[in-house]
Amino acid sequence: MKLMSSLRFFFLASLLFSIHVVGQSDSSKANGWTLQDCIVYAQTHNIQVQQQQLNTDLSRINLRQSQGAVLPNLNATGTHTYQYGRTIDRFTNTFANDRVLSQNFFISSNVTVFTGLQNYNSILQNKYSVEAGKFQVEQTRNDIAMNVASAYLNVLYAEEQLLVAEKQVEQTQQQVNRAQKLVDAGAAARGTLLDLQAQLAQEQVNVVNARNNVFIATLTLTQLMNLDSTQNFRIIRPALNVPSENLVTLSPEQIYQIALSQQPGIRKADLDAKAADKGVAVAYGAYSPTISVQGSLGTGYSGLAKELTGSSLSGADTFGITTGGDFVLIPTFNNTFAVVPFGEQMDNNFNQTFGVQVTVPIFNRFQVSTNVERAKIQRENADLNADLARQQLIKNIQQAWADAQAAFLRMKANEKALEAVSLAFKDAEQRFNAGANNVIDYNNSKTRLAKAESDLIQARYDYIFRLKVLDFYQGKPLTF
């Protein structure tokens, strides 16, 4: 399998080239972009990363809200009311038929003492969700790096193919110039020159196609980076340090055990499972009685609240007649009243309340039981996702390990093949120059040489990247 078909591993190439990871100046960009430059820029400007970060921020808000649920609330309320028509004043307990002004002021507080540990488990659940969100951001960054590295490698391969195509043109042009001289001197047939010119024209078309491929690959890379402008954009070609021996020393199982604590996807899946488990505990807590404590302080003012300010005797009224026939008189007074002052009413009407409320759930239309069943299913699904993530991880490691072994053997085979094809081309070139070989055999030999060179380049990239994949799973610093 060619390297380009294994896109899932390409993000690890981002760690191959550690020169100038961050903080490069604009002048360094003018000289070209390293792979790390491209990845850092893409991660900074990628909308998916920003959205995942926002999701993590929402999880933090949910955590703060669940933590605040265990605290008492405190609310202050004030009212200014005009009442019309027949009404009973709440402070004087008297009837009024005209407009009455009343003002109420109170402070109230409520605290939930016990809810079946729902608040406690909600806090733990949200803590796990926050941590899982952080690993999701990291995983998204890795995914972005994978896509950018894949596009970056496409540019490298396109440029390699362009170099090979240009080399082909250069070699054929030399043969065309030589054949032209021989034809002019009458030492060679014109058909040989025409065949070489036709071959040269085809190879020049290949160069044009190769340049177009470089342009398209570069455009794809800059689009993944969300780069505002692609003008004068070019990448820096890294130097390859190709090992001569196979460096894979650990088994897939050993690498897997190391990777379990390194991969953000695994850690996120585990935290999601823990959060789902606490979700079940929260759902079960709804079966428990709820105990809460309330208290308030209040006072108020009423326009009907009046006090006696003066009184004078105005006469007497007949109250009744005794059995002896005497009249019983009762004095009458002229009284004056005034509304009780605001401050005095505040003191007189000051009141305090305190109470404890216990709510025992008896029947809630199956809402609690269905919530419990739903939470159990979510927990089971989260556990399956964690198992699936581990299964996928071991499969990826096994595949990477097998690919690394195969890539090393393929690289060695391509080295031997290039050596043999190079000797064969030299022989064919010498024979062609001596007139002992025709142009078709010469072109075929040259084509095989170009293919062998390209295959070796791909095999070397393949092997190095497979090694870096395994290094990544082991948490090693992946420098080139």
C-alpha positions in Angstrom: 0.0 0.0 0.0 1.4 3.4 -0.9 2.0 6.0 1.7 -0.6 8.3 0.3 -3.3 5.8 0.9 -2.7 5.8 4.7 -4.0 9.2 5.6 -4.8 8.3 9.2 -1.1 8.4 10.0 -0.1 11.5 8.2 -0.8 13.9 11.2 2.2 12.3 12.9 4.5 13.7 10.3 3.9 17.0 12.0 6.3 15.9 14.7 9.1 15.0 12.2 10.3 18.5 11.7 10.7 20.3 15.0 12.7 23.3 13.8 11.0 26.6 14.6 7.8 25.1 16.0 6.3 28.3 17.2 7.1 32.0 17.4 8.6 32.4 14.0 8.9 35.8 12.6 7.4 37.0 9.4 10.8 37.0 7.8 11.1 33.2 8.4 7.7 32.8 6.6 9.1 34.7 3.7 11.7 31.9 3.4 9.1 29.2 3.4 6.7 27.3 5.7 7.7 24.3 7.7 5.2 21.6 8.4 4.9 22.8 12.0 4.2 26.3 10.8 1.3 25.0 8.7 -0.1 22.9 11.5 0.1 25.7 14.1 -1.5 28.2 11.8 -4.3 25.7 10.8 -5.1 24.8 14.4 -5.2 28.5 15.4 -7.5 29.5 12.6 -9.6 26.3 12.3 -13.3 26.7 13.2 -13.7 23.1 14.4 -11.0 23.7 17.1 -12.7 26.9 18.1 -16.1 25.2 18.3 -14.7 22.4 20.5 -13.1 25.0 22.8 -16.5 26.7 23.1 -18.1 23.3 24.0 -15.5 23.0 26.7 -16.3 26.5 28.0 -20.0 25.5 28.2 -19.0 22.4 30.2 -17.2 24.7 32.6 -20.3 26.9 32.9 -22.4 23.8 33.7 -19.8 22.8 36.3 -20.0 26.2 38.0 -23.8 26.0 37.9 -23.9 22.6 39.6 -21.5 23.8 42.2 -23.7 26.8 42.9 -26.7 24.6 43.3 -25.5 23.5 46.8 -25.3 27.1 48.0 -28.3 29.0 49.5 -29.9 31.6 47.3 -30.6 35.1 48.5 -33.2 37.4 46.9 -34.4 40.9 47.8 -37.8 42.2 46.6 -39.6 45.5 46.8 -43.1 46.5 45.6 -44.8 49.8 45.3 -48.6 49.2 44.8 -51.7 51.2 44.4 -55.0 49.4 45.1 -58.4 50.6 44.0 -61.8 49.3 45.0 -62.9 47.3 48.0 -59.9 45.5 49.5 -58.5 44.3 52.8 -55.2 45.9 53.8 -52.7 43.2 54.8 -51.1 45.4 57.5 -54.2 46.9 59.1 -56.7 44.1 58.3 -59.3 46.8 57.5 -61.5 47.3 54.5 -60.8 50.1 52.1 -62.9 51.5 49.2 -60.6 54.1 47.8 -57.0 54.2 46.5 -54.5 52.7 49.0 -50.8 52.9 48.6 -48.8 49.9 50.0 -45.1 49.0 49.9 -43.6 45.7 50.7 -39.9 44.9 51.2 -38.4 41.4 52.0 -35.3 39.3 51.7 -35.7 35.5 51.3 -33.3 32.6 51.1 -33.6 28.9 50.4 -31.1 26.1 50.6 -31.5 22.5 49.6 -30.1 20.3 52.3 -30.6 16.9 50.7 -31.7 15.7 47.3 -30.5 12.1 47.2 -26.9 13.3 46.5 -28.0 14.6 43.1 -26.1 17.9 43.5 -22.9 16.0 44.5 -23.1 13.6 41.6 -23.9 16.4 39.2 -20.8 18.2 40.2 -18.7 15.1 39.6 -20.4 14.4 36.3 -19.7 18.0 35.1 -16.1 17.7 36.2 -15.6 14.7 34.0 -17.3 16.5 31.2 -14.9 19.4 31.4 -11.9 17.1 31.4 -13.3 15.1 28.5 -13.8 18.4 26.6 -10.2 19.3 27.0 -9.1 16.0 25.5 -11.7 16.4 22.7 -10.0 19.7 21.8 -6.7 17.9 21.7 -8.1 15.2 19.6 -9.5 17.7 17.2 -6.2 19.4 17.0 -4.6 16.0 16.1 -7.3 15.5 13.4 -6.5 18.9 11.9 -2.8 18.1 12.0 -3.5 14.9 10.2 -5.3 16.6 7.4 -2.7 19.4 7.1 0.2 16.9 7.2 -1.5 14.8 4.5 -1.8 17.9 2.3 1.7 19.0 3.1 3.0 15.6 2.0 1.0 15.8 -1.2 2.9 19.0 -2.0 6.2 17.2 -1.2 5.3 14.3 -3.5 4.1 16.6 -6.2 7.4 18.5 -6.1 9.3 15.2 -6.1 7.4 14.1 -9.2 8.2 17.5 -10.8 11.9 17.1 -10.1 11.8 13.6 -11.7 9.9 15.0 -14.7 12.3 17.8 -15.2 15.2 15.4 -14.9 13.7 13.3 -17.6 13.4 16.4 -19.9 17.0 17.4 -19.2 18.3 13.9 -20.1 16.1 13.7 -23.2 17.1 17.2 -24.3 20.7 16.2 -24.1 20.0 13.2 -26.4 18.0 15.4 -28.8 21.0 17.8 -29.0 23.4 14.9 -29.6 21.1 13.3 -32.2 20.7 16.7 -34.0 24.5 16.9 -34.4 24.7 13.4 -35.6 21.9 13.9 -38.2 23.5 17.2 -39.3 26.8 15.3 -39.8 25.0 12.5 -41.6 26.0 9.9 -39.0 22.5 9.1 -37.8 19.1 8.5 -39.3 16.6 11.4 -39.0 14.0 8.9 -37.6 16.0 8.6 -34.4 16.0 12.4 -34.0 12.2 12.5 -34.6 11.6 9.8 -32.0 13.7 11.6 -29.4 11.9 14.9 -30.2 8.5 13.2 -29.8 9.7 11.7 -26.5 10.9 15.2 -25.4 7.5 16.7 -26.2 5.7 14.1 -24.2 8.0 14.6 -21.3 7.5 18.4 -21.5 3.8 17.7 -21.2 4.5 15.6 -18.1 6.4 18.6 -16.6 3.4 20.9 -17.2 1.1 18.3 -15.6 3.5 17.9 -12.7 3.5 21.7 -12.1 -0.2 21.7 -12.2 -0.2 19.0 -9.5 2.1 21.0 -7.4 -0.2 24.0 -7.7 -3.3 22.0 -6.9 -1.6 20.3 -3.9 -0.4 23.7 -2.6 -3.9 25.2 -3.0 -5.4 22.3 -1.0 -2.9 22.8 1.8 -3.6 26.6 2.0 -7.3 26.0 2.1 -7.0 23.5 4.9 -4.9 26.1 6.8 -7.6 28.8 6.2 -4.8 31.0 4.9 -6.0 34.4 3.9 -3.6 34.7 0.9 -1.7 32.1 -1.1 0.6 34.6 -2.8 4.2 33.6 -2.6 3.4 30.6 -0.4 5.9 27.8 -0.5 6.9 25.0 1.9 10.4 24.2 3.1 11.6 20.8 2.0 12.9 18.8 5.0 16.0 16.7 4.8 15.4 13.0 5.3 17.6 11.0 7.7 16.9 7.5 6.5 18.0 4.8 8.9 19.9 1.9 7.5 18.5 -0.7 9.9 15.0 -1.5 11.1 14.4 0.5 14.3 11.1 -1.2 15.3 12.0 -3.0 18.5 8.8 -3.2 20.5 5.9 -5.5 19.8 2.4 -4.1 19.1 1.1 -5.2 22.5 4.0 -3.3 24.2 3.3 -0.1 22.3 -0.4 -0.5 23.0 0.1 -0.6 26.8 2.2 2.6 26.5 -0.3 4.3 24.2 -3.3 3.8 26.6 -2.1 6.6 28.8 -1.0 8.9 25.9 -3.9 9.1 23.4 -6.5 11.9 24.0 -9.2 9.9 22.4 -8.8 7.1 24.9 -8.8 9.4 27.9 -11.8 11.3 26.6 -13.8 8.0 26.1 -12.9 7.0 29.7 -14.0 10.3 31.1 -17.3 10.1 29.1 -17.9 6.7 30.7 -17.3 8.1 34.2 -19.6 11.1 33.5 -22.3 8.7 32.2 -22.0 6.6 35.4 -22.5 9.7 37.5 -25.5 10.5 35.3 -27.1 7.3 36.5 -26.5 8.3 40.1 -28.1 11.6 39.5 -31.2 9.9 38.0 -31.5 7.6 40.9 -31.3 10.5 43.3 -34.8 11.6 42.1 -36.2 8.7 44.0 -35.0 10.2 47.3 -37.0 12.8 49.4 -35.9 16.4 49.1 -35.2 18.5 52.2 -34.9 22.2 52.0 -34.8 25.1 54.4 -36.4 28.5 53.7 -36.3 31.8 55.6 -37.2 35.4 55.0 -37.2 38.9 56.5 -39.9 41.4 55.6 -41.6 44.6 56.4 -44.0 47.0 54.7 -46.0 50.2 54.5 -49.7 50.9 54.1 -51.6 54.1 53.5 -54.4 52.9 55.8 -52.1 52.5 58.8 -53.1 55.6 60.9 -52.6 56.7 64.5 -54.6 59.1 66.8 -53.1 62.6 67.0 -55.8 64.5 68.9 -59.2 64.3 70.6 -61.8 66.8 72.0 -65.2 66.4 73.7 -68.0 67.4 71.4 -71.0 66.4 73.4 -72.9 63.3 74.5 -75.2 60.9 72.8 -78.0 58.8 74.4 -76.7 55.3 74.7 -79.8 53.8 76.4 -82.4 53.9 79.2 -82.1 52.2 82.5 -84.9 50.2 84.1 -85.7 53.2 86.3 -86.3 55.4 83.2 -83.0 57.3 83.3 -81.2 58.1 80.1 -77.7 56.7 79.7 -75.4 59.1 78.0 -72.1 58.5 76.3 -69.7 61.2 75.5 -68.7 61.9 71.9 -65.3 63.1 70.7 -63.8 64.7 67.7 -60.7 62.6 66.8 -57.9 63.5 64.4 -55.7 60.8 62.7 -52.5 60.8 60.7 -50.9 58.2 58.6 -48.2 56.3 60.6 -44.8 57.5 59.4 -42.8 55.3 57.0 -40.0 54.6 59.4 -42.3 53.6 62.2 -44.3 51.3 60.0 -41.0 49.6 58.9 -40.3 48.8 62.5 -43.9 47.9 63.4 -44.4 45.6 60.4 -41.0 43.8 60.6 -41.5 40.0 60.4 -39.4 36.9 60.1 -40.2 33.4 58.8 -38.3 30.2 58.9 -39.4 26.7 57.7 -38.3 23.3 56.7 -39.9 21.6 53.6 -39.7 17.8 53.0 -40.9 16.5 49.6 -41.4 12.8 49.2 -41.8 11.6 45.6 -44.7 9.1 45.3 -45.7 9.1 41.7 -44.3 11.4 39.0 -45.9 9.8 35.9 -42.9 7.5 35.3 -40.5 10.4 34.8 -38.0 9.3 37.4 -38.0 5.6 36.2 -37.6 6.6 32.5 -34.8 9.0 33.4 -33.0 6.2 35.2 -33.5 3.8 32.3 -32.3 6.5 29.8 -29.2 7.2 32.0 -28.4 3.5 32.1 -28.5 3.2 28.4 -26.3 6.2 28.0 -23.8 4.7 30.5 -23.8 1.4 28.6 -23.2 3.3 25.3 -20.4 5.3 26.8 -18.7 2.0 28.1 -19.0 0.6 24.6 -17.5 3.7 23.1 -14.5 3.3 25.5 -14.1 -0.3 24.5 -14.4 0.6 20.8 -11.7 3.3 21.2 -9.4 0.7 22.7 -10.1 -1.7 19.9 -9.5 0.9 17.3 -6.2 1.9 19.0 -4.8 -1.6 19.0 -5.9 -2.1 15.4 -4.1 1.1 14.4 -1.0 0.2 16.3 -0.9 -3.3 14.8 -1.5 -1.8 11.3 1.3 0.8 11.9 3.7 -1.9 13.2 3.0 -4.1 10.2 3.3 -1.1 7.8 6.6 -0.2 9.4 8.0 -3.7 8.9 6.7 -3.8 5.3 8.0 -0.3 4.6 11.5 -1.2 5.7 11.6 -4.3 3.5 10.1 -2.3 0.6 12.7 0.4 1.1 15.5 -2.1 1.0 14.1 -3.8 -2.1 13.7 -0.5 -3.8 17.3 0.4 -3.0 18.5 -2.8 -4.7 16.1 -2.2 -7.6 17.3 1.3 -8.2 20.9 0.1 -8.1 20.1 -2.6 -10.7 18.0 -0.2 -12.9 20.7 2.4 -12.7 23.4 0.0 -14.0 21.0 -1.1 -16.7 20.3 2.5 -17.8 24.0 3.3 -18.0 24.5 0.3 -20.2 21.5 1.2 -22.4 22.7 4.8 -22.6 26.2 3.7 -23.7 24.8 1.3 -26.2 22.4 4.0 -27.6 25.2 6.5 -27.8 27.3 3.9 -29.7 24.4 3.2 -32.0 24.0 -0.4 -30.8 20.6 0.3 -29.3 17.4 1.8 -30.6 15.6 4.8 -29.2 12.6 2.7 -28.0 14.8 0.5 -25.8 16.7 3.6 -24.5 13.4 5.4 -23.6 12.1 2.3 -21.8 15.3 2.0 -19.8 15.1 5.7 -18.9 11.4 5.3 -17.8 12.2 2.4 -15.6 15.0 4.4 -13.9 12.6 7.3 -13.2 10.1 5.0 -11.8 12.7 3.3 -9.6 13.8 6.6 -8.3 10.3 7.7 -7.5 9.5 4.4 -5.8 12.5 4.6 -3.6 11.6 8.2 -2.6 8.1 7.1 -1.6 9.4 4.0 0.2 11.8 6.1 2.3 9.1 8.6 3.2 6.8 5.7 4.0 9.3 4.0 6.4 10.2 7.2 8.2 6.6 8.2 8.8 5.7 4.7 10.0 8.4 4.9 12.6 7.1 8.3 13.7 3.6 6.8 14.0 4.9 4.2 16.5 7.0 6.9 18.3 3.9 9.0 18.6 1.9 6.2 20.3 4.8 5.7 22.7 4.8 9.4 23.7 8.4 9.9 22.5 9.6 13.3 21.4 9.3 13.0 17.6 12.1 15.1 16.2 13.8 14.6 12.9 
